[in-house]
């Protein structure tokens, strides 16, 4: 594993960009186009931050880190993305929390964004869980796990095996105990490798923006771009989630938890998030005017959610 010190918030430590503004992977694989938009500014009332990165070479993982300028006693945060996403999902949160004293580490699962490429047919929910555990081992056991969508369920599965300081779950996938039995056709409808069409994100940006009013058109276009143009997500992992991932909630007892639901979420409906919070005996915060991605990436909407997480962390002295 390799840890490198980064530059300031403007991002001195970026992977090499080609002339057409695409990112060249360190292992020489085909480039992935990068957004031209710069890193977001530090939110109001925040303190300066610096960027860093962690590479877990043995697993081909890249972790993007945003750190407070001065060390604090706050618990580090490990951000875990969902299907087709990457550390780009968390850029606003990374800036928000680092400028308020929390280390933020955004994991890229294997074959996602800046991590090394891999054959998606060799990946599964189990390999993704191992990726999370490798990151958690590197950052330390006092970490708070923050997961979105599939990343929320990955956080719970990892917490069974390595107890974190807390879990924060945003529109998470449900464990087996709360799922209705899957129909056979639902499994056969999932290809071995899939793309953003499976999430309903291959339609016109204007239609997506109308359905997810907390996102600007620029937000929608950027999310569409970063979800990728070609199928690259593990169908095996999705089928395993549909069948149901076993979570032993007895093992999780005593871990502070916060579940956040989104009223405009068409991927994980808000009532399902509330059911999970009750099942876990966790705190619950619904945001009725937020969408699945608006919880974390909406230019205006993310701030309300980040403030709610900050309150949870402060209340639990994390």
Secondary structure as GFF3:
##gff-version 3
##sequence-region A 1 318
A	DSSP	beta_strand	2	8	.	.	.	ID=ss1
A	DSSP	beta_strand	22	23	.	.	.	ID=ss2
A	DSSP	beta_strand	32	33	.	.	.	ID=ss3
A	DSSP	beta_strand	49	56	.	.	.	ID=ss4
A	DSSP	beta_strand	61	68	.	.	.	ID=ss5
A	DSSP	beta_strand	77	80	.	.	.	ID=ss6
A	DSSP	three_ten_helix	87	90	.	.	.	ID=ss7
A	DSSP	alpha_helix	91	98	.	.	.	ID=ss8
A	DSSP	beta_strand	104	108	.	.	.	ID=ss9
A	DSSP	three_ten_helix	120	122	.	.	.	ID=ss10
A	DSSP	alpha_helix	125	139	.	.	.	ID=ss11
A	DSSP	beta_strand	144	148	.	.	.	ID=ss12
A	DSSP	alpha_helix	150	161	.	.	.	ID=ss13
A	DSSP	beta_strand	166	170	.	.	.	ID=ss14
A	DSSP	three_ten_helix	176	178	.	.	.	ID=ss15
A	DSSP	alpha_helix	184	188	.	.	.	ID=ss16
A	DSSP	beta_strand	193	194	.	.	.	ID=ss17
A	DSSP	three_ten_helix	196	199	.	.	.	ID=ss18
A	DSSP	alpha_helix	205	211	.	.	.	ID=ss19
A	DSSP	alpha_helix	217	227	.	.	.	ID=ss20
A	DSSP	beta_strand	233	234	.	.	.	ID=ss21
A	DSSP	alpha_helix	235	243	.	.	.	ID=ss22
A	DSSP	alpha_helix	249	252	.	.	.	ID=ss23
A	DSSP	beta_strand	256	262	.	.	.	ID=ss24
A	DSSP	alpha_helix	270	280	.	.	.	ID=ss25
A	DSSP	beta_strand	283	287	.	.	.	ID=ss26
A	DSSP	alpha_helix	294	297	.	.	.	ID=ss27
A	DSSP	alpha_helix	302	315	.	.	.	ID=ss28
###
